[in-house]
Amino acid sequence: MAGIDLKDRISAYIYNVEQFLNSVKEEELSREASYIVSLARDYLNDAKYYLEKGDYITSLSCIAYAEGLLDALRHQGHIKTADWKPLSEALKRPLVLVAGSFEFLHPGHLALLKRAWELGRVHVVVSRDRNFEKFKGRKPVLSENDRLEVVRSVKYVSSASLGDEEDFLKPIIDLKPDIILLGPDQWIEPSELKELLEKRGLVNVKILKYEKREGLWSSTSVYSELKKQLCINHD
C-alpha cells in the first residue's frame, strides 16, 4: 500500500462500496430496507462529489456512512450478498484511459464510459477547442472547460483532464494507463496507436476498441438530428 496517496485510497473505498451496492437486489427488499439503501446511494454520490472537489475528509465521512448503512442491513439479514472485498484488491484496479470530444453527452458516451469502468479506474482526456475545430472544421457548441465539467459529472469517471494542443500522445505518456479504450468512431486504430506509443517508449499499454453503436450514438448523428428537427420546426 506504500506510495498510494489519499485520493487513490478513498477512490478505491468508494469503488468497493459501489460494487457492493450494485450487487443489492432492491426489488427483494422491504420498503424500509429499500429506503436505507437509497440513503446509502445518496451518501455514495456525495462521496464522489467531494472527492472530485478535493474535500477528502468529507468524502471519506460520506462513504464511511454509506458503508455503515449497508453493513447494518447485511448483518440484520436484509441484504444477502457477498462480504466486502479487501481494499487492497480495489486499489489494484488498472487505470483505463478514454479520450474524445464529448460535445454532446449521449448514450454512446455512457456505454463507452461504463465499459471502461468495468475494466478499471477511468480517466477521460477531453479534446481542446483548438483541436476540435481543426478536426471537425467548426467550433464546438460547448467550450473545452464546459465539456470537461460535464464529463467529470459522469459516475463512471474517476478523473478527467484536457488534452494537449500540440501532441495528442502527451497525456497518454504522462498518465501511463494500463488500458486505452477507443470509441467506435475514433480516427485511429488500436494497432496504429500502439505503434506510435511504442516509439515513445510506452510498451505495456493494452489498447481495446469498443465497437457497439446504436441509433444516435455519436455526436455527429445527434448534431444532424438537431439540425433536421430545427429546420422542420422552423418551416
N, C-alpha and C positions, 0 to 999 in steps of 0.2 A: 504493500500500500504506500510505500515511500515514494515521494515525487508526485503524488496525486494531489492537486490543490482542492480547496474547499468547494469551489463551484462544481468540480467534477464529482466529488463525493455526494453533494446534495442532489445533483442531477441524476446520479445512479440511484439514490434513495427514492427520488420521485419516480423514476422508471420502474423500480421494484414495486412500489405501491400501485402504480398504474397497471402493471401487468396483473397483479393480484386482483385489482378492482375489475379489470376487463374479464376476468375468469368467473366473476359472480353472475349467476343466473337470476336477474332481478324479478323475472316473471314468476319465480318459485317462492319469493319472499312474501311475508306478511306485509300489510300496509305500513306498520310501524318500522319494521326492519328495512323496508324499501326507502322510507324517509331518511333513516340513518345513513344508508348507502348514498343517497343523493347529497347529504351533507358532506360525506367524505369526498365525493366527487367535486363539490364546490371548493373544499379546502385544498384538494389536489390542484385545481385550476389556479387558485390563489398562490400556491407554492410556485407554480410555473411562472406566473406573472412577476412575483417579487424576485425570483431568481434572475429573470431577464433584466430586471431593473437594477440588479446588483445589491439588493437588500437581502443578504444571505441569512441573517438572523430571523427575519420574519418568514422567509421561505421555509427555513428549517422548522420553525414553530408550526406552520400550516401543515406541512407534510407529516410531521410527527402526530399532530392531532388527527389527521386523516387515517394514519396507520392505527392509532389507538381505537378509533371508532370501529374500524373493520376487524381489528383483533378481538374487540369485545363481542362483536356479533359472532365471530368464529368460535370463540370459547363457549358461548351460550348455545351453540348448535344451530344458529340461524343460517350460517353460511357453511356449506360443505364443499371445501376446496382444499388445494394443497397448502402446505406450510409455506412461510415466507422463504424466498431464496436468499442465500448469503449475499451480502452487499458486494463482496469481492467478485462475485460472478457478474453482477451488473456493471461493475467498473471495467470489466474486461471486454465490454461490447465494442466492436470495431467502429471506427469513425467513417461515416458514409457521406460523400460529397455529392451534392446536386447543384447544377448551375442552370441559369436561364434568365429570361427577361421578366417573366411573371407580370405582364402588363395587366391582364385580367385574370383573377383567380377563378379557375373553372374546375369542373370535375376531373379533368385530365391531370391538372396540377395536384389535386388532392390524392388521386390514385397513385401518382408517382411518389409523392412525399410519404404516403402511407407505406408503400412498398419499401422505400428507403428506411423508414423507421423500423420495419420488420427485420431489416438487415443489421441495424446498429444505431448509433447516435448520429443524428442528421445535422450537417452543416450545409447551408444554402449560400451560394455565391450569386448575387443579383447583378445583372449587367448594368454598366454605366450608361447614362443618357447618350453620351458621345458614340459609344459602340453600338447602341441600339439604333441610332439614326443612320449610322454608316451601313449597318447590316440590313435594315428594313427599308431604308430610303424615306423615312418620315420620322417625326419626333414622337416619342411615346406620349400617350394620354396622361399617364401619371409619371411624376418625376422619379428619379432613382431612389431618393430618400423615402418617398411615399411607398414605392414598391417594396423597399426593404422593410418598412414597418408592417406592411400587410403580411409579408412572408413570415416575419418574426411572430405574428399572432397565431400562426397555424400550430395546433397542438403537437403535430409530429416533428416539429422543428426544434432542435436544441439550441442552435445558434445560427446567425446569418451575418453576412458582410457584403460590401460592394466589391465588384471585380476590379481589375487593373485596366486602365485606359489604354495602355501600350502593349501589355503582354498578358494574354488570357491564361497562360500557363502559370503565371506567378503565384496566384492564390493556391493552386494545387501544390506547387513546390513548397510554399511556406507551410501549408497545413499538413502535408504528408498524410493524406487519408489512406485508410486500408482498402476502401472500395469507392469507386466512382460509378454512379448510376446515371446513365444518359437517358433523356427522354426520347420518345419515338420520332420527334421532328427535328432533333438537333443535327446540325450540319456535318458533324464529324463522326466517323465510325470508330468503334472500340479499338480495332487494330491500328488505325492511323494515330489515335490519341496515345495508345500505348507506346508506339514507336517514337513519337515526339517526346514523351516523358522519359523514356529510357535514354534518349540523347542528352537529357538534362540531369541524368543521374538518379531518377526515381524509378526503380525497377520492380518493387514489390507490391505495387498497387494493382488491385483486381478491378477490371473495367467491365461493367454489365450494361445492357441496354433494355429498357422497359418498352415492350412492343405494343402493349394494349392501347387501342384507340377506338372510341365510340362517339358518334354524334358530334356535338360541339365540344370536342376535347382538344382544341387548340385555340390559341389567341387569335390566329388568322380567321378561323371559322366563326368565332364569336364576333370579331370585328366586321366580317362580311355580313353576318346575320343582322347586326345592329344597323348597318347602313341600309340594308334592304328594308327592314321594318320601319326605319325613319323615313325612307323615301315613300313607302306605301302610305304611312300616316300623313305625310306632308301633302300628298296628292289628294 
